[in-house]
Amino acid sequence: MCICINCRHINNCKTYKFIEKQHQISNTQTDNIIFYPLDTIIAVNVNNYKKNITLDWDLKECSSFTEKPNNWNILK
């Protein structure tokens, strides 16, 4: 699971926007990307189900992570 969902920077983070783009979804606006996190580690899991390959992108570590539980829910 992506740690971004509990981070206070989710609304304006460049890395989170990148992960959304990889998932082909968009919950944030591109014009407010003003935060560039440090030392991020993104995990990409390759799933193969009945010859259908999908990629799952998750942020696993981020030095800029600042906890704000349920912050992702504010986006909806």
mmCIF file of the N, C-alpha and C atoms, coordinates in Angstrom:
data_MODEL
# 
_entry.id   MODEL 
# 
loop_
_atom_site.group_PDB 
_atom_site.id 
_atom_site.type_symbol 
_atom_site.label_atom_id 
_atom_site.label_alt_id 
_atom_site.label_comp_id 
_atom_site.label_asym_id 
_atom_site.label_entity_id 
_atom_site.label_seq_id 
_atom_site.pdbx_PDB_ins_code 
_atom_site.Cartn_x 
_atom_site.Cartn_y 
_atom_site.Cartn_z 
_atom_site.occupancy 
_atom_site.B_iso_or_equiv 
_atom_site.pdbx_formal_charge 
_atom_site.auth_seq_id 
_atom_site.auth_comp_id 
_atom_site.auth_asym_id 
_atom_site.auth_atom_id 
_atom_site.pdbx_PDB_model_num 
ATOM 1   N N  . MET A 1 1  ? 0.841   -1.177  0.000   1.00 0.00 ? 1  MET A N  1 
ATOM 2   C CA . MET A 1 1  ? 0.000   0.000   0.000   1.00 0.00 ? 1  MET A CA 1 
ATOM 3   C C  . MET A 1 1  ? 0.890   1.245   0.000   1.00 0.00 ? 1  MET A C  1 
ATOM 4   N N  . CYS A 1 2  ? 0.475   2.226   -0.730  1.00 0.00 ? 2  CYS A N  1 
ATOM 5   C CA . CYS A 1 2  ? 1.200   3.486   -0.847  1.00 0.00 ? 2  CYS A CA 1 
ATOM 6   C C  . CYS A 1 2  ? 1.074   4.286   0.449   1.00 0.00 ? 2  CYS A C  1 
ATOM 7   N N  . ILE A 1 3  ? 2.206   4.724   0.993   1.00 0.00 ? 3  ILE A N  1 
ATOM 8   C CA . ILE A 1 3  ? 2.172   5.488   2.239   1.00 0.00 ? 3  ILE A CA 1 
ATOM 9   C C  . ILE A 1 3  ? 1.618   6.894   2.035   1.00 0.00 ? 3  ILE A C  1 
ATOM 10  N N  . CYS A 1 4  ? 1.474   7.312   0.806   1.00 0.00 ? 4  CYS A N  1 
ATOM 11  C CA . CYS A 1 4  ? 0.999   8.667   0.499   1.00 0.00 ? 4  CYS A CA 1 
ATOM 12  C C  . CYS A 1 4  ? -0.381  8.965   1.091   1.00 0.00 ? 4  CYS A C  1 
ATOM 13  N N  . ILE A 1 5  ? -1.206  7.960   1.228   1.00 0.00 ? 5  ILE A N  1 
ATOM 14  C CA . ILE A 1 5  ? -2.578  8.208   1.666   1.00 0.00 ? 5  ILE A CA 1 
ATOM 15  C C  . ILE A 1 5  ? -2.649  8.804   3.065   1.00 0.00 ? 5  ILE A C  1 
ATOM 16  N N  . ASN A 1 6  ? -1.588  8.653   3.842   1.00 0.00 ? 6  ASN A N  1 
ATOM 17  C CA . ASN A 1 6  ? -1.566  9.232   5.187   1.00 0.00 ? 6  ASN A CA 1 
ATOM 18  C C  . ASN A 1 6  ? -0.531  10.341  5.327   1.00 0.00 ? 6  ASN A C  1 
ATOM 19  N N  . CYS A 1 7  ? -0.196  10.981  4.238   1.00 0.00 ? 7  CYS A N  1 
ATOM 20  C CA . CYS A 1 7  ? 0.807   12.049  4.264   1.00 0.00 ? 7  CYS A CA 1 
ATOM 21  C C  . CYS A 1 7  ? 0.142   13.412  4.063   1.00 0.00 ? 7  CYS A C  1 
ATOM 22  N N  . ARG A 1 8  ? 0.630   14.387  4.780   1.00 0.00 ? 8  ARG A N  1 
ATOM 23  C CA . ARG A 1 8  ? 0.050   15.730  4.671   1.00 0.00 ? 8  ARG A CA 1 
ATOM 24  C C  . ARG A 1 8  ? 0.361   16.388  3.325   1.00 0.00 ? 8  ARG A C  1 
ATOM 25  N N  . HIS A 1 9  ? 1.323   15.872  2.574   1.00 0.00 ? 9  HIS A N  1 
ATOM 26  C CA . HIS A 1 9  ? 1.730   16.470  1.294   1.00 0.00 ? 9  HIS A CA 1 
ATOM 27  C C  . HIS A 1 9  ? 1.013   15.892  0.078   1.00 0.00 ? 9  HIS A C  1 
ATOM 28  N N  . ILE A 1 10 ? 0.076   14.990  0.280   1.00 0.00 ? 10 ILE A N  1 
ATOM 29  C CA . ILE A 1 10 ? -0.551  14.270  -0.829  1.00 0.00 ? 10 ILE A CA 1 
ATOM 30  C C  . ILE A 1 10 ? -1.190  15.214  -1.859  1.00 0.00 ? 10 ILE A C  1 
ATOM 31  N N  . ASN A 1 11 ? -1.698  16.335  -1.424  1.00 0.00 ? 11 ASN A N  1 
ATOM 32  C CA . ASN A 1 11 ? -2.412  17.248  -2.331  1.00 0.00 ? 11 ASN A CA 1 
ATOM 33  C C  . ASN A 1 11 ? -1.519  17.992  -3.305  1.00 0.00 ? 11 ASN A C  1 
ATOM 34  N N  . ASN A 1 12 ? -0.228  18.091  -2.985  1.00 0.00 ? 12 ASN A N  1 
ATOM 35  C CA . ASN A 1 12 ? 0.634   18.881  -3.859  1.00 0.00 ? 12 ASN A CA 1 
ATOM 36  C C  . ASN A 1 12 ? 1.990   18.227  -4.109  1.00 0.00 ? 12 ASN A C  1 
ATOM 37  N N  . CYS A 1 13 ? 2.049   16.909  -4.024  1.00 0.00 ? 13 CYS A N  1 
ATOM 38  C CA . CYS A 1 13 ? 3.308   16.174  -4.137  1.00 0.00 ? 13 CYS A CA 1 
ATOM 39  C C  . CYS A 1 13 ? 3.569   15.679  -5.568  1.00 0.00 ? 13 CYS A C  1 
ATOM 40  N N  . LYS A 1 14 ? 4.745   15.958  -6.050  1.00 0.00 ? 14 LYS A N  1 
ATOM 41  C CA . LYS A 1 14 ? 5.149   15.548  -7.393  1.00 0.00 ? 14 LYS A CA 1 
ATOM 42  C C  . LYS A 1 14 ? 5.206   14.013  -7.521  1.00 0.00 ? 14 LYS A C  1 
ATOM 43  N N  . THR A 1 15 ? 5.718   13.339  -6.520  1.00 0.00 ? 15 THR A N  1 
ATOM 44  C CA . THR A 1 15 ? 5.825   11.878  -6.581  1.00 0.00 ? 15 THR A CA 1 
ATOM 45  C C  . THR A 1 15 ? 4.456   11.220  -6.563  1.00 0.00 ? 15 THR A C  1 
ATOM 46  N N  . TYR A 1 16 ? 3.550   11.725  -5.732  1.00 0.00 ? 16 TYR A N  1 
ATOM 47  C CA . TYR A 1 16 ? 2.198   11.158  -5.698  1.00 0.00 ? 16 TYR A CA 1 
ATOM 48  C C  . TYR A 1 16 ? 1.506   11.352  -7.044  1.00 0.00 ? 16 TYR A C  1 
ATOM 49  N N  . LYS A 1 17 ? 1.692   12.510  -7.646  1.00 0.00 ? 17 LYS A N  1 
ATOM 50  C CA . LYS A 1 17 ? 1.095   12.756  -8.955  1.00 0.00 ? 17 LYS A CA 1 
ATOM 51  C C  . LYS A 1 17 ? 1.655   11.778  -9.994  1.00 0.00 ? 17 LYS A C  1 
ATOM 52  N N  . PHE A 1 18 ? 2.950   11.488  -9.904  1.00 0.00 ? 18 PHE A N  1 
ATOM 53  C CA . PHE A 1 18 ? 3.574   10.521  -10.800 1.00 0.00 ? 18 PHE A CA 1 
ATOM 54  C C  . PHE A 1 18 ? 2.948   9.132   -10.624 1.00 0.00 ? 18 PHE A C  1 
ATOM 55  N N  . ILE A 1 19 ? 2.748   8.717   -9.378  1.00 0.00 ? 19 ILE A N  1 
ATOM 56  C CA . ILE A 1 19 ? 2.151   7.405   -9.111  1.00 0.00 ? 19 ILE A CA 1 
ATOM 57  C C  . ILE A 1 19 ? 0.708   7.356   -9.620  1.00 0.00 ? 19 ILE A C  1 
ATOM 58  N N  . GLU A 1 20 ? -0.039  8.433   -9.426  1.00 0.00 ? 20 GLU A N  1 
ATOM 59  C CA . GLU A 1 20 ? -1.403  8.491   -9.974  1.00 0.00 ? 20 GLU A CA 1 
ATOM 60  C C  . GLU A 1 20 ? -1.384  8.308   -11.490 1.00 0.00 ? 20 GLU A C  1 
ATOM 61  N N  . LYS A 1 21 ? -0.448  8.959   -12.131 1.00 0.00 ? 21 LYS A N  1 
ATOM 62  C CA . LYS A 1 21 ? -0.343  8.868   -13.590 1.00 0.00 ? 21 LYS A CA 1 
ATOM 63  C C  . LYS A 1 21 ? -0.054  7.429   -14.020 1.00 0.00 ? 21 LYS A C  1 
ATOM 64  N N  . GLN A 1 22 ? 0.787   6.733   -13.279 1.00 0.00 ? 22 GLN A N  1 
ATOM 65  C CA . GLN A 1 22 ? 1.093   5.342   -13.606 1.00 0.00 ? 22 GLN A CA 1 
ATOM 66  C C  . GLN A 1 22 ? -0.147  4.453   -13.445 1.00 0.00 ? 22 GLN A C  1 
ATOM 67  N N  . HIS A 1 23 ? -1.008  4.794   -12.502 1.00 0.00 ? 23 HIS A N  1 
ATOM 68  C CA . HIS A 1 23 ? -2.252  4.050   -12.296 1.00 0.00 ? 23 HIS A CA 1 
ATOM 69  C C  . HIS A 1 23 ? -3.371  4.537   -13.223 1.00 0.00 ? 23 HIS A C  1 
ATOM 70  N N  . GLN A 1 24 ? -3.072  5.549   -14.010 1.00 0.00 ? 24 GLN A N  1 
ATOM 71  C CA . GLN A 1 24 ? -4.022  6.153   -14.945 1.00 0.00 ? 24 GLN A CA 1 
ATOM 72  C C  . GLN A 1 24 ? -5.262  6.691   -14.240 1.00 0.00 ? 24 GLN A C  1 
ATOM 73  N N  . ILE A 1 25 ? -5.026  7.318   -13.090 1.00 0.00 ? 25 ILE A N  1 
ATOM 74  C CA . ILE A 1 25 ? -6.086  8.006   -12.351 1.00 0.00 ? 25 ILE A CA 1 
ATOM 75  C C  . ILE A 1 25 ? -5.579  9.382   -11.958 1.00 0.00 ? 25 ILE A C  1 
ATOM 76  N N  . SER A 1 26 ? -6.491  10.239  -11.602 1.00 0.00 ? 26 SER A N  1 
ATOM 77  C CA . SER A 1 26 ? -6.081  11.566  -11.162 1.00 0.00 ? 26 SER A CA 1 
ATOM 78  C C  . SER A 1 26 ? -7.068  12.083  -10.133 1.00 0.00 ? 26 SER A C  1 
ATOM 79  N N  . ASN A 1 27 ? -6.582  12.216  -8.904  1.00 0.00 ? 27 ASN A N  1 
ATOM 80  C CA . ASN A 1 27 ? -7.381  12.801  -7.836  1.00 0.00 ? 27 ASN A CA 1 
ATOM 81  C C  . ASN A 1 27 ? -6.900  14.192  -7.457  1.00 0.00 ? 27 ASN A C  1 
ATOM 82  N N  . THR A 1 28 ? -5.725  14.557  -7.940  1.00 0.00 ? 28 THR A N  1 
ATOM 83  C CA . THR A 1 28 ? -5.160  15.859  -7.601  1.00 0.00 ? 28 THR A CA 1 
ATOM 84  C C  . THR A 1 28 ? -5.076  16.720  -8.844  1.00 0.00 ? 28 THR A C  1 
ATOM 85  N N  . GLN A 1 29 ? -4.989  18.003  -8.630  1.00 0.00 ? 29 GLN A N  1 
ATOM 86  C CA . GLN A 1 29 ? -4.848  18.932  -9.739  1.00 0.00 ? 29 GLN A CA 1 
ATOM 87  C C  . GLN A 1 29 ? -3.369  19.118  -10.049 1.00 0.00 ? 29 GLN A C  1 
ATOM 88  N N  . THR A 1 30 ? -3.038  19.209  -11.321 1.00 0.00 ? 30 THR A N  1 
ATOM 89  C CA . THR A 1 30 ? -1.635  19.333  -11.706 1.00 0.00 ? 30 THR A CA 1 
ATOM 90  C C  . THR A 1 30 ? -1.087  20.726  -11.462 1.00 0.00 ? 30 THR A C  1 
ATOM 91  N N  . ASP A 1 31 ? -1.926  21.722  -11.331 1.00 0.00 ? 31 ASP A N  1 
ATOM 92  C CA . ASP A 1 31 ? -1.419  23.081  -11.178 1.00 0.00 ? 31 ASP A CA 1 
ATOM 93  C C  . ASP A 1 31 ? -0.947  23.405  -9.759  1.00 0.00 ? 31 ASP A C  1 
ATOM 94  N N  . ASN A 1 32 ? -1.171  22.523  -8.788  1.00 0.00 ? 32 ASN A N  1 
ATOM 95  C CA . ASN A 1 32 ? -0.724  22.821  -7.436  1.00 0.00 ? 32 ASN A CA 1 
ATOM 96  C C  . ASN A 1 32 ? 0.434   21.930  -6.999  1.00 0.00 ? 32 ASN A C  1 
ATOM 97  N N  . ILE A 1 33 ? 1.179   21.371  -7.950  1.00 0.00 ? 33 ILE A N  1 
ATOM 98  C CA . ILE A 1 33 ? 2.327   20.542  -7.618  1.00 0.00 ? 33 ILE A CA 1 
ATOM 99  C C  . ILE A 1 33 ? 3.479   21.475  -7.239  1.00 0.00 ? 33 ILE A C  1 
ATOM 100 N N  . ILE A 1 34 ? 3.685   21.595  -5.943  1.00 0.00 ? 34 ILE A N  1 
ATOM 101 C CA . ILE A 1 34 ? 4.733   22.490  -5.451  1.00 0.00 ? 34 ILE A CA 1 
ATOM 102 C C  . ILE A 1 34 ? 5.672   21.791  -4.475  1.00 0.00 ? 34 ILE A C  1 
ATOM 103 N N  . PHE A 1 35 ? 5.409   20.521  -4.188  1.00 0.00 ? 35 PHE A N  1 
ATOM 104 C CA . PHE A 1 35 ? 6.218   19.806  -3.214  1.00 0.00 ? 35 PHE A CA 1 
ATOM 105 C C  . PHE A 1 35 ? 6.994   18.689  -3.889  1.00 0.00 ? 35 PHE A C  1 
ATOM 106 N N  . TYR A 1 36 ? 8.300   18.697  -3.701  1.00 0.00 ? 36 TYR A N  1 
ATOM 107 C CA . TYR A 1 36 ? 9.179   17.693  -4.287  1.00 0.00 ? 36 TYR A CA 1 
ATOM 108 C C  . TYR A 1 36 ? 9.854   16.924  -3.145  1.00 0.00 ? 36 TYR A C  1 
ATOM 109 N N  . PRO A 1 37 ? 9.370   15.725  -2.831  1.00 0.00 ? 37 PRO A N  1 
ATOM 110 C CA . PRO A 1 37 ? 9.877   14.981  -1.682  1.00 0.00 ? 37 PRO A CA 1 
ATOM 111 C C  . PRO A 1 37 ? 11.311  14.474  -1.886  1.00 0.00 ? 37 PRO A C  1 
ATOM 112 N N  . LEU A 1 38 ? 11.952  14.171  -0.772  1.00 0.00 ? 38 LEU A N  1 
ATOM 113 C CA . LEU A 1 38 ? 13.331  13.689  -0.784  1.00 0.00 ? 38 LEU A CA 1 
ATOM 114 C C  . LEU A 1 38 ? 13.397  12.199  -0.498  1.00 0.00 ? 38 LEU A C  1 
ATOM 115 N N  . ASP A 1 39 ? 14.362  11.546  -1.097  1.00 0.00 ? 39 ASP A N  1 
ATOM 116 C CA . ASP A 1 39 ? 14.698  10.145  -0.814  1.00 0.00 ? 39 ASP A CA 1 
ATOM 117 C C  . ASP A 1 39 ? 13.482  9.220   -0.855  1.00 0.00 ? 39 ASP A C  1 
ATOM 118 N N  . THR A 1 40 ? 12.866  9.136   -1.989  1.00 0.00 ? 40 THR A N  1 
ATOM 119 C CA . THR A 1 40 ? 11.692  8.277   -2.141  1.00 0.00 ? 40 THR A CA 1 
ATOM 120 C C  . THR A 1 40 ? 12.096  6.911   -2.708  1.00 0.00 ? 40 THR A C  1 
ATOM 121 N N  . ILE A 1 41 ? 11.361  5.902   -2.297  1.00 0.00 ? 41 ILE A N  1 
ATOM 122 C CA . ILE A 1 41 ? 11.529  4.558   -2.851  1.00 0.00 ? 41 ILE A CA 1 
ATOM 123 C C  . ILE A 1 41 ? 10.165  4.098   -3.342  1.00 0.00 ? 41 ILE A C  1 
ATOM 124 N N  . ILE A 1 42 ? 10.087  3.855   -4.641  1.00 0.00 ? 42 ILE A N  1 
ATOM 125 C CA . ILE A 1 42 ? 8.847   3.393   -5.256  1.00 0.00 ? 42 ILE A CA 1 
ATOM 126 C C  . ILE A 1 42 ? 9.008   1.918   -5.603  1.00 0.00 ? 42 ILE A C  1 
ATOM 127 N N  . ALA A 1 43 ? 8.036   1.128   -5.181  1.00 0.00 ? 43 ALA A N  1 
ATOM 128 C CA . ALA A 1 43 ? 8.025   -0.296  -5.517  1.00 0.00 ? 43 ALA A CA 1 
ATOM 129 C C  . ALA A 1 43 ? 7.046   -0.524  -6.661  1.00 0.00 ? 43 ALA A C  1 
ATOM 130 N N  . VAL A 1 44 ? 7.473   -1.294  -7.630  1.00 0.00 ? 44 VAL A N  1 
ATOM 131 C CA . VAL A 1 44 ? 6.611   -1.637  -8.748  1.00 0.00 ? 44 VAL A CA 1 
ATOM 132 C C  . VAL A 1 44 ? 6.424   -3.151  -8.735  1.00 0.00 ? 44 VAL A C  1 
ATOM 133 N N  . ASN A 1 45 ? 5.203   -3.572  -8.532  1.00 0.00 ? 45 ASN A N  1 
ATOM 134 C CA . ASN A 1 45 ? 4.876   -4.993  -8.525  1.00 0.00 ? 45 ASN A CA 1 
ATOM 135 C C  . ASN A 1 45 ? 4.285   -5.376  -9.870  1.00 0.00 ? 45 ASN A C  1 
ATOM 136 N N  . VAL A 1 46 ? 4.795   -6.454  -10.442 1.00 0.00 ? 46 VAL A N  1 
ATOM 137 C CA . VAL A 1 46 ? 4.308   -6.953  -11.726 1.00 0.00 ? 46 VAL A CA 1 
ATOM 138 C C  . VAL A 1 46 ? 3.340   -8.096  -11.443 1.00 0.00 ? 46 VAL A C  1 
ATOM 139 N N  . ASN A 1 47 ? 2.116   -7.936  -11.909 1.00 0.00 ? 47 ASN A N  1 
ATOM 140 C CA . ASN A 1 47 ? 1.084   -8.953  -11.723 1.00 0.00 ? 47 ASN A CA 1 
ATOM 141 C C  . ASN A 1 47 ? 0.739   -9.573  -13.068 1.00 0.00 ? 47 ASN A C  1 
ATOM 142 N N  . ASN A 1 48 ? 0.738   -10.884 -13.115 1.00 0.00 ? 48 ASN A N  1 
ATOM 143 C CA . ASN A 1 48 ? 0.423   -11.603 -14.335 1.00 0.00 ? 48 ASN A CA 1 
ATOM 144 C C  . ASN A 1 48 ? -0.753  -12.530 -14.041 1.00 0.00 ? 48 ASN A C  1 
ATOM 145 N N  . TYR A 1 49 ? -1.903  -12.206 -14.592 1.00 0.00 ? 49 TYR A N  1 
ATOM 146 C CA . TYR A 1 49 ? -3.101  -13.009 -14.383 1.00 0.00 ? 49 TYR A CA 1 
ATOM 147 C C  . TYR A 1 49 ? -3.725  -13.328 -15.729 1.00 0.00 ? 49 TYR A C  1 
ATOM 148 N N  . LYS A 1 50 ? -3.727  -14.576 -16.074 1.00 0.00 ? 50 LYS A N  1 
ATOM 149 C CA . LYS A 1 50 ? -4.283  -15.046 -17.351 1.00 0.00 ? 50 LYS A CA 1 
ATOM 150 C C  . LYS A 1 50 ? -3.717  -14.266 -18.540 1.00 0.00 ? 50 LYS A C  1 
ATOM 151 N N  . LYS A 1 51 ? -2.406  -14.151 -18.558 1.00 0.00 ? 51 LYS A N  1 
ATOM 152 C CA . LYS A 1 51 ? -1.661  -13.469 -19.622 1.00 0.00 ? 51 LYS A CA 1 
ATOM 153 C C  . LYS A 1 51 ? -1.945  -11.973 -19.705 1.00 0.00 ? 51 LYS A C  1 
ATOM 154 N N  . ASN A 1 52 ? -2.519  -11.417 -18.665 1.00 0.00 ? 52 ASN A N  1 
ATOM 155 C CA . ASN A 1 52 ? -2.736  -9.975  -18.584 1.00 0.00 ? 52 ASN A CA 1 
ATOM 156 C C  . ASN A 1 52 ? -1.763  -9.419  -17.550 1.00 0.00 ? 52 ASN A C  1 
ATOM 157 N N  . ILE A 1 53 ? -0.803  -8.644  -17.996 1.00 0.00 ? 53 ILE A N  1 
ATOM 158 C CA . ILE A 1 53 ? 0.221   -8.108  -17.103 1.00 0.00 ? 53 ILE A CA 1 
ATOM 159 C C  . ILE A 1 53 ? -0.161  -6.695  -16.689 1.00 0.00 ? 53 ILE A C  1 
ATOM 160 N N  . THR A 1 54 ? -0.172  -6.478  -15.384 1.00 0.00 ? 54 THR A N  1 
ATOM 161 C CA . THR A 1 54 ? -0.440  -5.142  -14.840 1.00 0.00 ? 54 THR A CA 1 
ATOM 162 C C  . THR A 1 54 ? 0.685   -4.765  -13.889 1.00 0.00 ? 54 THR A C  1 
ATOM 163 N N  . LEU A 1 55 ? 0.872   -3.463  -13.723 1.00 0.00 ? 55 LEU A N  1 
ATOM 164 C CA . LEU A 1 55 ? 1.878   -2.943  -12.809 1.00 0.00 ? 55 LEU A CA 1 
ATOM 165 C C  . LEU A 1 55 ? 1.182   -2.207  -11.673 1.00 0.00 ? 55 LEU A C  1 
ATOM 166 N N  . ASP A 1 56 ? 1.649   -2.450  -10.465 1.00 0.00 ? 56 ASP A N  1 
ATOM 167 C CA . ASP A 1 56 ? 1.112   -1.765  -9.294  1.00 0.00 ? 56 ASP A CA 1 
ATOM 168 C C  . ASP A 1 56 ? 2.228   -0.927  -8.682  1.00 0.00 ? 56 ASP A C  1 
ATOM 169 N N  . TRP A 1 57 ? 2.038   0.380   -8.648  1.00 0.00 ? 57 TRP A N  1 
ATOM 170 C CA . TRP A 1 57 ? 3.042   1.325   -8.171  1.00 0.00 ? 57 TRP A CA 1 
ATOM 171 C C  . TRP A 1 57 ? 2.692   1.779   -6.758  1.00 0.00 ? 57 TRP A C  1 
ATOM 172 N N  . ASP A 1 58 ? 3.656   1.682   -5.844  1.00 0.00 ? 58 ASP A N  1 
ATOM 173 C CA . ASP A 1 58 ? 3.455   2.109   -4.465  1.00 0.00 ? 58 ASP A CA 1 
ATOM 174 C C  . ASP A 1 58 ? 4.696   2.815   -3.941  1.00 0.00 ? 58 ASP A C  1 
ATOM 175 N N  . LEU A 1 59 ? 4.475   3.887   -3.231  1.00 0.00 ? 59 LEU A N  1 
ATOM 176 C CA . LEU A 1 59 ? 5.577   4.561   -2.546  1.00 0.00 ? 59 LEU A CA 1 
ATOM 177 C C  . LEU A 1 59 ? 5.788   3.854   -1.217  1.00 0.00 ? 59 LEU A C  1 
ATOM 178 N N  . LYS A 1 60 ? 6.984   3.330   -1.006  1.00 0.00 ? 60 LYS A N  1 
ATOM 179 C CA . LYS A 1 60 ? 7.289   2.554   0.204   1.00 0.00 ? 60 LYS A CA 1 
ATOM 180 C C  . LYS A 1 60 ? 8.034   3.370   1.245   1.00 0.00 ? 60 LYS A C  1 
ATOM 181 N N  . GLU A 1 61 ? 8.904   4.276   0.802   1.00 0.00 ? 61 GLU A N  1 
ATOM 182 C CA . GLU A 1 61 ? 9.665   5.113   1.725   1.00 0.00 ? 61 GLU A CA 1 
ATOM 183 C C  . GLU A 1 61 ? 9.793   6.515   1.170   1.00 0.00 ? 61 GLU A C  1 
ATOM 184 N N  . CYS A 1 62 ? 9.779   7.475   2.095   1.00 0.00 ? 62 CYS A N  1 
ATOM 185 C CA . CYS A 1 62 ? 9.906   8.878   1.706   1.00 0.00 ? 62 CYS A CA 1 
ATOM 186 C C  . CYS A 1 62 ? 10.413  9.662   2.923   1.00 0.00 ? 62 CYS A C  1 
ATOM 187 N N  . SER A 1 63 ? 11.544  10.314  2.773   1.00 0.00 ? 63 SER A N  1 
ATOM 188 C CA . SER A 1 63 ? 12.097  11.094  3.882   1.00 0.00 ? 63 SER A CA 1 
ATOM 189 C C  . SER A 1 63 ? 11.241  12.307  4.215   1.00 0.00 ? 63 SER A C  1 
ATOM 190 N N  . SER A 1 64 ? 10.414  12.724  3.299   1.00 0.00 ? 64 SER A N  1 
ATOM 191 C CA . SER A 1 64 ? 9.574   13.903  3.517   1.00 0.00 ? 64 SER A CA 1 
ATOM 192 C C  . SER A 1 64 ? 8.195   13.557  4.072   1.00 0.00 ? 64 SER A C  1 
ATOM 193 N N  . PHE A 1 65 ? 7.935   12.288  4.308   1.00 0.00 ? 65 PHE A N  1 
ATOM 194 C CA . PHE A 1 65 ? 6.631   11.853  4.812   1.00 0.00 ? 65 PHE A CA 1 
ATOM 195 C C  . PHE A 1 65 ? 6.322   12.529  6.149   1.00 0.00 ? 65 PHE A C  1 
ATOM 196 N N  . THR A 1 66 ? 5.164   13.151  6.220   1.00 0.00 ? 66 THR A N  1 
ATOM 197 C CA . THR A 1 66 ? 4.666   13.759  7.454   1.00 0.00 ? 66 THR A CA 1 
ATOM 198 C C  . THR A 1 66 ? 3.255   13.238  7.656   1.00 0.00 ? 66 THR A C  1 
ATOM 199 N N  . GLU A 1 67 ? 3.065   12.497  8.726   1.00 0.00 ? 67 GLU A N  1 
ATOM 200 C CA . GLU A 1 67 ? 1.800   11.794  8.928   1.00 0.00 ? 67 GLU A CA 1 
ATOM 201 C C  . GLU A 1 67 ? 0.622   12.736  9.178   1.00 0.00 ? 67 GLU A C  1 
ATOM 202 N N  . LYS A 1 68 ? -0.428  12.462  8.450   1.00 0.00 ? 68 LYS A N  1 
ATOM 203 C CA . LYS A 1 68 ? -1.721  13.111  8.631   1.00 0.00 ? 68 LYS A CA 1 
ATOM 204 C C  . LYS A 1 68 ? -2.766  12.074  8.220   1.00 0.00 ? 68 LYS A C  1 
ATOM 205 N N  . PRO A 1 69 ? -3.157  11.207  9.168   1.00 0.00 ? 69 PRO A N  1 
ATOM 206 C CA . PRO A 1 69 ? -4.053  10.094  8.839   1.00 0.00 ? 69 PRO A CA 1 
ATOM 207 C C  . PRO A 1 69 ? -5.326  10.534  8.122   1.00 0.00 ? 69 PRO A C  1 
ATOM 208 N N  . ASN A 1 70 ? -5.715  9.719   7.138   1.00 0.00 ? 70 ASN A N  1 
ATOM 209 C CA . ASN A 1 70 ? -6.937  9.911   6.363   1.00 0.00 ? 70 ASN A CA 1 
ATOM 210 C C  . ASN A 1 70 ? -6.903  11.155  5.472   1.00 0.00 ? 70 ASN A C  1 
ATOM 211 N N  . ASN A 1 71 ? -5.745  11.711  5.238   1.00 0.00 ? 71 ASN A N  1 
ATOM 212 C CA . ASN A 1 71 ? -5.647  12.919  4.406   1.00 0.00 ? 71 ASN A CA 1 
ATOM 213 C C  . ASN A 1 71 ? -6.118  12.676  2.983   1.00 0.00 ? 71 ASN A C  1 
ATOM 214 N N  . TRP A 1 72 ? -5.925  11.468  2.452   1.00 0.00 ? 72 TRP A N  1 
ATOM 215 C CA . TRP A 1 72 ? -6.362  11.160  1.079   1.00 0.00 ? 72 TRP A CA 1 
ATOM 216 C C  . TRP A 1 72 ? -7.852  11.315  0.922   1.00 0.00 ? 72 TRP A C  1 
ATOM 217 N N  . ASN A 1 73 ? -8.607  11.088  1.984   1.00 0.00 ? 73 ASN A N  1 
ATOM 218 C CA . ASN A 1 73 ? -10.060 11.144  1.925   1.00 0.00 ? 73 ASN A CA 1 
ATOM 219 C C  . ASN A 1 73 ? -10.571 12.564  1.686   1.00 0.00 ? 73 ASN A C  1 
ATOM 220 N N  . ILE A 1 74 ? -9.768  13.539  2.020   1.00 0.00 ? 74 ILE A N  1 
ATOM 221 C CA . ILE A 1 74 ? -10.134 14.942  1.802   1.00 0.00 ? 74 ILE A CA 1 
ATOM 222 C C  . ILE A 1 74 ? -10.217 15.246  0.312   1.00 0.00 ? 74 ILE A C  1 
ATOM 223 N N  . LEU A 1 75 ? -9.503  14.480  -0.502  1.00 0.00 ? 75 LEU A N  1 
ATOM 224 C CA . LEU A 1 75 ? -9.486  14.721  -1.943  1.00 0.00 ? 75 LEU A CA 1 
ATOM 225 C C  . LEU A 1 75 ? -10.817 14.450  -2.607  1.00 0.00 ? 75 LEU A C  1 
ATOM 226 N N  . LYS A 1 76 ? -11.642 13.650  -1.995  1.00 0.00 ? 76 LYS A N  1 
ATOM 227 C CA . LYS A 1 76 ? -12.912 13.255  -2.622  1.00 0.00 ? 76 LYS A CA 1 
ATOM 228 C C  . LYS A 1 76 ? -14.013 14.225  -2.337  1.00 0.00 ? 76 LYS A C  1 
# 
